[in-house]
Amino acid sequence: MAKALVRFQTKYISRNPIERYLNHRFHHTIYSLIKEARPRSILDVGCGEGIVMRYVLDSIPEVKVEGIEIHLESLKIAKKINPETRVCQGTIYELPFKPDSYDLVLCTEVLEHLQDPEAAFLELYRVSKRFVIVSVPNEPLWRLANMMRLKYCKNLGNTPHHIQHWTPLGFNAIAKKYFYVIRMKVPITWTMLLCEKTK
C-alpha cells in the first residue's frame, strides 16, 4: 500500500527513518484507541489526503469509514486513495450530518489549525453517537523536534498554520469541558485522547 501512496506528496509517507518511526507510532496509537472503542462506523473529520482513512480501512476492514475535508485538492487525493468509501467536502464548524450519526468521530491534526477549536468540539460531540478520538501536536516537544531536524527554525519550530498549542494536560483540560476522557496517549510528538460523550 505504501508504494501506491508515494506519488502523493503527503507528510505520512517519508524515507526518513525517524519520521517513518514516528508515523508508525501515530497510526498504531490511533488503531489501539479505535479498537478499544469497538465502533461499527467512523467519520474522519479533516481527513486530508485520506491516509489515516486508508490505514484504518486496511487494518479494520469490518468498520465503515467515511471522511470529510475542506480543502478540494486534498479531497481529490483522498477519493483516489479510498475509492470504496464516501468522502465529501465540508467544514468542521458545520458538519453536514445528523446528530448521533457515527459510533466514533475521528479528528486528527485538525484542531491546532482552528481559530475556534471549542466550536469544533461541539460539532464533534453532536455527530458522534458515543466516542470521539482527537489528536494534536504535543507541545512544546513538537516544536523542539522540528528545531532538531532544522525545520521552521525562523518560527522557533512552529509548523506553518498551527495557531493553537497545547501540552498534553492542557489539551486534556479542554476536552473535559465536553467529554469524559477515557484514555490519553502520548506517542512522542502527539497527544491523543479517546473520549466518550457525557449525557
Summary of the structure (lengths in Angstrom):
residues: 199
radius of gyration: 15.9
end to end distance: 40.4
largest distance: 46.0
contacts: 640
relative contact order: 0.15
helix: 40%
strand: 23%
